[in-house]
Amino acid sequence: MNQEKAKDIYEDYKKALERLKGALAENVSIKGNIVIDGTVQRFEFTFELAWKLAKAILNYNGVEVETPRMVIKEAFRAGLITDGDGWIDMLKDRNKTAHIYNEKQALQIYGKIKENYFELLHFFCSKVLEWIK
């Protein structure tokens, strides 16, 4: 994987993160479940781009990893992320949202996205920007 490919993934990631930010700014009490559903969906693809971007950076630096869990562990070791447990929690929640839909569970995950996950994803974006420069 070359640096240009990682930069391309980064650009897609930045856009996805902005779209997630926009979804989180919507008023749930007015628009209801559509906001929760849309936010969870945007979280899914933002998280997917995040771990693939981390994988590209690690691969570029000679660290061969394949699974999201291994990418998270190695990204933590490399300093790309600082909250390994938070990222593992994100992975678990992303897996839940991708395979089943439960309204109560979606609301819980929405709360985690709003309170914790967005911040982790945003911090990762800033760390990647440091690497790209």
Secondary structure per residue as TSV (DSSP state, phi and psi in degrees):
chain	resnum	aa	ss	phi	psi
A	1	M	-	360.0	132.3
A	2	N	-	-100.3	169.6
A	3	Q	H	-64.9	-34.6
A	4	E	H	-63.0	-39.9
A	5	K	H	-63.1	-43.0
A	6	A	H	-62.1	-39.4
A	7	K	H	-64.2	-38.4
A	8	D	H	-63.5	-44.4
A	9	I	H	-63.4	-39.7
A	10	Y	H	-59.3	-43.7
A	11	E	H	-61.4	-42.8
A	12	D	H	-63.9	-40.0
A	13	Y	H	-63.1	-45.8
A	14	K	H	-57.4	-43.6
A	15	K	H	-64.2	-42.8
A	16	A	H	-63.5	-40.3
A	17	L	H	-64.1	-39.7
A	18	E	H	-65.1	-40.0
A	19	R	H	-65.6	-37.4
A	20	L	H	-64.9	-42.1
A	21	K	H	-58.5	-42.6
A	22	G	H	-62.6	-41.2
A	23	A	H	-63.9	-39.7
A	24	L	H	-68.6	-22.6
A	25	A	H	-79.7	-14.6
A	26	E	S	-68.3	150.1
A	27	N	-	-87.1	108.3
A	28	V	H	-65.0	-37.3
A	29	S	H	-67.0	-23.7
A	30	I	H	-91.9	-46.4
A	31	K	H	-95.5	-13.4
A	32	G	T	71.1	-145.8
A	33	N	H	-62.8	-24.7
A	34	I	H	-61.2	-35.2
A	35	V	H	-68.8	-44.3
A	36	I	H	-62.3	-48.1
A	37	D	H	-60.1	-46.5
A	38	G	H	-65.1	-39.4
A	39	T	H	-65.6	-43.8
A	40	V	H	-62.5	-41.8
A	41	Q	H	-61.9	-45.6
A	42	R	H	-64.9	-35.8
A	43	F	H	-60.7	-43.6
A	44	E	H	-56.5	-51.7
A	45	F	H	-76.1	-25.8
A	46	T	H	-67.3	-43.7
A	47	F	H	-62.8	-41.7
A	48	E	H	-58.9	-45.3
A	49	L	H	-65.5	-36.0
A	50	A	H	-62.4	-49.8
A	51	W	H	-70.9	-31.8
A	52	K	H	-69.8	-35.3
A	53	L	H	-66.2	-45.0
A	54	A	H	-60.0	-41.5
A	55	K	H	-61.0	-43.8
A	56	A	H	-61.6	-42.5
A	57	I	H	-66.0	-45.2
A	58	L	H	-62.2	-45.4
A	59	N	H	-60.2	-43.2
A	60	Y	H	-58.5	-33.4
A	61	N	T	-92.8	14.7
A	62	G	T	87.2	9.3
A	63	V	-	-101.6	110.8
A	64	E	-	-90.1	114.1
A	65	V	-	-137.7	151.1
A	66	E	-	-122.1	-46.7
A	67	T	S	-85.9	152.9
A	68	P	H	-55.7	-41.0
A	69	R	H	-61.7	-44.2
A	70	M	H	-68.2	-36.7
A	71	V	H	-61.0	-45.2
A	72	I	H	-61.4	-45.3
A	73	K	H	-61.0	-45.1
A	74	E	H	-72.4	-34.2
A	75	A	H	-64.7	-36.5
A	76	F	H	-64.9	-46.4
A	77	R	H	-60.6	-36.4
A	78	A	H	-81.9	-9.2
A	79	G	T	85.7	9.5
A	80	L	S	-71.5	-30.0
A	81	I	-	-129.2	153.3
A	82	T	S	-112.7	-15.1
A	83	D	-	-119.3	81.1
A	84	G	H	-59.3	-40.7
A	85	D	H	-64.6	-40.6
A	86	G	H	-61.1	-39.3
A	87	W	H	-69.9	-37.5
A	88	I	H	-64.6	-40.0
A	89	D	H	-61.0	-42.3
A	90	M	H	-60.0	-43.5
A	91	L	H	-59.1	-46.0
A	92	K	H	-61.5	-44.7
A	93	D	H	-68.5	-37.3
A	94	R	H	-61.3	-41.6
A	95	N	H	-64.6	-37.8
A	96	K	H	-63.0	-45.1
A	97	T	H	-70.6	-27.0
A	98	A	H	-78.3	-21.8
A	99	H	H	-113.3	-24.9
A	100	I	-	-141.7	158.1
A	101	Y	-	-123.8	123.0
A	102	N	-	-136.9	122.4
A	103	E	H	-57.6	-43.8
A	104	K	H	-63.6	-43.3
A	105	Q	H	-65.6	-39.5
A	106	A	H	-61.4	-41.6
A	107	L	H	-64.4	-40.2
A	108	Q	H	-63.6	-44.3
A	109	I	H	-67.0	-39.7
A	110	Y	H	-55.1	-45.7
A	111	G	H	-60.2	-40.5
A	112	K	H	-67.2	-38.2
A	113	I	I	-61.0	-48.1
A	114	K	I	-67.0	-41.3
A	115	E	I	-86.7	-27.2
A	116	N	I	-138.4	-51.2
A	117	Y	I	-63.6	-40.2
A	118	F	H	-60.3	-41.5
A	119	E	H	-61.6	-42.2
A	120	L	H	-63.4	-43.1
A	121	L	H	-66.3	-38.9
A	122	H	H	-67.3	-42.9
A	123	F	H	-61.8	-41.4
A	124	F	H	-58.8	-41.2
A	125	C	H	-58.3	-43.3
A	126	S	H	-67.6	-36.5
A	127	K	H	-65.2	-39.7
A	128	V	H	-66.4	-39.5
A	129	L	H	-59.7	-39.5
A	130	E	H	-60.1	-41.1
A	131	W	H	-68.1	-38.4
A	132	I	H	-67.6	-36.4
A	133	K	-	-74.2	360.0
